[in-house]
Amino acid sequence: MMAGVTVCGGSVSSIKALWETRISRIQRDQEEEEKRRTARGGATGRLSLCVWEDRAALARLKQKLQTEDGRLILRIEQEDWKSLPGCLVQLSQIQEWQIHRTGLQKIPHFISSFQNLLVLDLSRNGVTEIPKQIGKLTRLRELLLSYNRIRFVPEELSSCDSLERLELAMNRDLDQLPDQLRNLKKLQHLDLSMNDFTCMPDCVVGLPALEWLDMAGNRLCHLPEDIHRMETLRTLWLQRNQLEKLPDSISRMTALDTLVLSSNRLTDVPPLMEDMSNLRFVNFRDNPLTLDVTLPSRTNPEDEDDREMFGREFMQIYIQESRKRAYAVVNMHRVPRTPSVTWFF
């Protein structure tokens, strides 16, 4: 009797333990399944959120589109766009970017998707580099990146065969250019002002179509002796540098009609410049020139303004006065010849 009860009790305990184990396993499986569902639901939620954000950003960008002269332009002014979303590639038909004062820090690598781009104007932002992908934009005509933080220009930029205008003013630490830029056969306008160049890059001298060059506000100490190779150059801005002398070859720049040299360290004007009949405007103001030259007075005040503005007359009178003084010095130091004496015996 007692033995039967014991067996019965043991069976009940075994069955109970078995069911508890099964119930525990079922609960554990249910919890794991719930975790998996939650994880899948979270990923889906995040994906949905990204899709929604892209759609919202794309809609916002579409509001910035304008059409001028048949050209589709993306224009963003004084808004917070430190980066551009990848969804922008859906608007790859854009032909011109005008993005100013947005705090933009980076030109996106997907810029190469914009094969129709003609003008890329990102001046007055915080861009620190030009991506190598810029070289894919073979139709690009204008690249305007003044007032940014660019320190380096990639050689891939030389692949932009159609580039006519390049502006890199006021990037402060920019002090060199890749030699490959001489391959920009169509480049006419180059602005390198207010940077840290100490000499004019040889690739700039070698640009075959360059007409307008601004290197004001750098640290130029001299100009290249072969500057006359710039046969197409019409305008040259060199004010606020450290130039002490001009090469004689500058007189052979037959296309040059505007030359600004104010606020340098020039002590003289090359005499050969007197024959530069092509010069329409030249300025030597605020240089420590050796001679103090005063222009003849004119009765018409407007004539005085023109002379001050164009400076050609000052240059010519200075050269003439310098030549006169040089002759005077030579004559003063010339040794008098002793008259010959004939002796008769």
Secondary structure as GFF3:
##gff-version 3
##sequence-region A 1 345
A	DSSP	alpha_helix	2	62	.	.	.	ID=ss1
A	DSSP	beta_strand	65	68	.	.	.	ID=ss2
A	DSSP	beta_strand	71	77	.	.	.	ID=ss3
A	DSSP	three_ten_helix	86	91	.	.	.	ID=ss4
A	DSSP	beta_strand	96	100	.	.	.	ID=ss5
A	DSSP	three_ten_helix	109	113	.	.	.	ID=ss6
A	DSSP	beta_strand	119	121	.	.	.	ID=ss7
A	DSSP	three_ten_helix	132	136	.	.	.	ID=ss8
A	DSSP	beta_strand	142	144	.	.	.	ID=ss9
A	DSSP	three_ten_helix	155	159	.	.	.	ID=ss10
A	DSSP	beta_strand	165	167	.	.	.	ID=ss11
A	DSSP	three_ten_helix	179	183	.	.	.	ID=ss12
A	DSSP	beta_strand	189	191	.	.	.	ID=ss13
A	DSSP	alpha_helix	202	205	.	.	.	ID=ss14
A	DSSP	beta_strand	212	214	.	.	.	ID=ss15
A	DSSP	three_ten_helix	227	229	.	.	.	ID=ss16
A	DSSP	beta_strand	235	237	.	.	.	ID=ss17
A	DSSP	three_ten_helix	248	252	.	.	.	ID=ss18
A	DSSP	beta_strand	258	260	.	.	.	ID=ss19
A	DSSP	three_ten_helix	271	275	.	.	.	ID=ss20
A	DSSP	beta_strand	281	283	.	.	.	ID=ss21
A	DSSP	alpha_helix	301	310	.	.	.	ID=ss22
A	DSSP	alpha_helix	312	332	.	.	.	ID=ss23
###
